[in-house]
Amino acid sequence: MSTGDFRDYLKILTAYIADGVEWVSGATEIDVAWIWLALVMVALIAVMWVGWRLKRWWEGVLLGFHRRRGAAGEDKAANLLRDAGYEILDDQAKLQVTWLVNDDPQVYDVRADYLVRKSGKRFVTEVKTGDAADLGDRQTRRQLLEYAVVFDCDGVLLVDASNSVIYSVVFPKLQEIRGS
């Protein structure tokens, strides 16, 4: 369709709409301006709905991409850990944790990517890709600290699958508290 054809089509469509507005105005005695305002409002709502649906679709696409990247990162991390001499004891290791909130026990689950062992020591392991693998990332640090507190292990590992690096993470204050 050429630009001229599109303009012709648009002119015809506009004429049909204008004729319809005039007919409705005559049949209902409603001012033409109010009918146009109603049409504009309906069009805006339709555009917003389509935009919302496109946004939801795009978020789904991104979520799928991140899940695939995460799964690929975990596969790569497993190989990195094995190559570094770690034995994988469990993947997607789940631990149920109880804490007290105003003396009321609350239970939640913590899931780590791997539990591994090397030289007789056990480590809880988190795998990250991209920017999340940066040790400066606040959420990553908090996640590793939670693992260090709740898992009964000798240490915490962060595997940066994007850069093929394994970091051993130590929280000195936590070691002081545990007397290690």
C-alpha positions as CSV (number, residue, x, y, z in Angstrom):
1,M,0.0,0.0,0.0
2,S,1.5,3.3,-1.0
3,T,1.3,6.5,1.0
4,G,-1.3,8.0,-1.4
5,D,-3.5,4.8,-1.0
6,F,-3.3,5.1,2.8
7,R,-4.3,8.8,2.7
8,D,-7.3,8.0,0.5
9,Y,-8.3,5.2,2.8
10,L,-8.0,7.5,5.8
11,K,-10.1,10.2,4.1
12,I,-12.9,7.7,3.4
13,L,-12.8,6.4,7.0
14,T,-12.9,9.9,8.4
15,A,-15.9,10.7,6.1
16,Y,-17.8,7.6,7.3
17,I,-17.1,8.5,11.0
18,A,-18.1,12.2,10.4
19,D,-21.3,11.0,8.7
20,G,-22.0,8.7,11.6
21,V,-21.5,11.4,14.2
22,E,-23.8,13.7,12.3
23,W,-26.5,11.0,12.1
24,V,-26.2,10.2,15.8
25,S,-26.4,13.9,16.6
26,G,-29.5,14.3,14.5
27,A,-31.2,11.2,15.9
28,T,-30.4,11.9,19.6
29,E,-30.2,15.7,19.6
30,I,-26.8,15.4,21.3
31,D,-24.3,18.1,20.4
32,V,-21.7,16.9,17.8
33,A,-18.8,18.0,20.1
34,W,-20.0,15.6,22.8
35,I,-20.2,12.7,20.4
36,W,-16.6,13.5,19.1
37,L,-15.4,13.7,22.8
38,A,-17.0,10.3,23.5
39,L,-15.3,8.8,20.4
40,V,-11.9,10.3,21.4
41,M,-12.4,8.8,24.9
42,V,-13.2,5.4,23.5
43,A,-10.2,5.5,21.2
44,L,-7.9,6.5,24.1
45,I,-9.2,3.7,26.2
46,A,-8.7,1.3,23.3
47,V,-5.1,2.5,22.8
48,M,-4.4,2.2,26.5
49,W,-5.7,-1.3,26.6
50,V,-3.7,-2.4,23.6
51,G,-0.6,-0.8,25.2
52,W,-1.2,-2.6,28.4
53,R,-1.6,-5.9,26.6
54,L,1.6,-5.2,24.6
55,K,3.4,-4.4,27.9
56,R,2.2,-7.7,29.5
57,W,3.3,-9.6,26.4
58,W,6.8,-8.0,26.4
59,E,7.2,-8.7,30.1
60,G,6.4,-12.4,29.4
61,V,9.0,-12.4,26.6
62,L,11.6,-10.9,29.0
63,L,10.7,-13.3,31.8
64,G,11.2,-16.2,29.4
65,F,14.5,-14.8,28.3
66,H,15.7,-14.4,31.9
67,R,14.6,-17.9,32.8
68,R,16.4,-19.5,29.8
69,R,19.5,-17.4,30.6
70,G,19.3,-18.5,34.3
71,A,18.9,-22.2,33.4
72,A,21.8,-22.0,31.0
73,G,23.8,-20.2,33.7
74,E,23.0,-23.0,36.2
75,D,24.1,-25.6,33.7
76,K,27.4,-23.8,33.0
77,A,27.9,-23.2,36.8
78,A,27.6,-27.0,37.5
79,N,30.4,-27.6,35.0
80,L,32.5,-24.8,36.5
81,L,32.0,-26.2,40.0
82,R,32.9,-29.8,38.9
83,D,36.0,-28.5,37.0
84,A,37.1,-26.7,40.2
85,G,36.8,-29.9,42.2
86,Y,33.5,-29.4,43.9
87,E,31.1,-32.4,44.2
88,I,27.4,-31.4,43.7
89,L,25.4,-32.7,46.6
90,D,22.0,-31.2,45.7
91,D,20.6,-28.7,43.2
92,Q,17.7,-26.4,44.0
93,A,18.4,-27.2,47.7
94,K,15.3,-26.2,49.7
95,L,15.4,-25.4,53.4
96,Q,12.4,-24.5,55.5
97,V,13.3,-21.7,58.0
98,T,11.3,-20.6,61.0
99,W,11.7,-17.1,62.5
100,L,9.7,-15.4,65.2
101,V,7.7,-12.2,64.4
102,N,6.4,-10.7,67.7
103,D,6.9,-14.2,69.2
104,D,4.8,-15.8,66.5
105,P,6.6,-18.5,64.5
106,Q,6.6,-17.8,60.8
107,V,7.9,-20.4,58.3
108,Y,9.3,-19.7,54.9
109,D,11.4,-21.5,52.3
110,V,14.9,-20.7,51.1
111,R,16.1,-22.3,47.9
112,A,19.8,-22.3,46.9
113,D,21.0,-23.3,43.5
114,Y,23.5,-25.9,44.7
115,L,24.9,-27.5,47.8
116,V,28.5,-28.7,47.0
117,R,31.4,-30.3,48.8
118,K,35.1,-29.9,48.4
119,S,37.9,-31.1,50.7
120,G,35.4,-32.3,53.3
121,K,33.7,-28.9,53.5
122,R,30.1,-28.1,52.4
123,F,29.2,-24.9,50.6
124,V,25.9,-23.3,49.7
125,T,26.1,-21.9,46.2
126,E,24.2,-19.2,44.3
127,V,24.4,-18.8,40.5
128,K,24.0,-15.4,38.9
129,T,24.3,-14.1,35.4
130,G,24.8,-10.6,34.1
131,D,24.6,-7.6,36.4
132,A,23.1,-9.7,39.2
133,A,26.4,-11.5,39.5
134,D,28.1,-8.3,40.6
135,L,29.1,-8.5,44.3
136,G,28.1,-4.9,44.6
137,D,24.5,-5.8,43.8
138,R,22.5,-5.2,47.1
139,Q,20.0,-8.0,46.4
140,T,22.8,-10.5,45.7
141,R,24.7,-9.6,48.9
142,R,21.5,-9.9,51.0
143,Q,20.7,-13.3,49.4
144,L,24.2,-14.6,50.1
145,L,24.1,-13.3,53.7
146,E,20.7,-15.1,54.2
147,Y,22.3,-18.3,52.9
148,A,25.3,-17.9,55.2
149,V,22.9,-17.5,58.2
150,V,20.3,-20.3,57.5
151,F,22.3,-23.1,55.7
152,D,24.5,-25.2,58.0
153,C,27.5,-25.1,55.7
154,D,31.2,-24.1,55.9
155,G,30.8,-21.3,53.4
156,V,29.0,-19.5,50.6
157,L,29.9,-19.5,46.9
158,L,28.7,-17.1,44.2
159,V,29.1,-18.4,40.7
160,D,29.2,-15.7,38.0
161,A,28.2,-17.9,35.1
162,S,28.5,-15.1,32.6
163,N,32.2,-14.6,33.4
164,S,33.0,-18.2,34.5
165,V,34.1,-17.1,38.0
166,I,33.6,-18.7,41.4
167,Y,33.7,-16.4,44.4
168,S,34.1,-17.6,47.9
169,V,32.2,-15.2,50.1
170,V,32.9,-14.8,53.8
171,F,31.1,-12.6,56.3
172,P,33.6,-12.1,59.1
173,K,31.1,-10.8,61.7
174,L,29.0,-13.9,61.2
175,Q,32.1,-16.1,61.7
176,E,32.9,-14.2,64.9
177,I,29.3,-14.9,66.2
178,R,29.6,-18.6,65.3
179,G,33.1,-18.9,66.7
180,S,34.7,-20.1,63.5
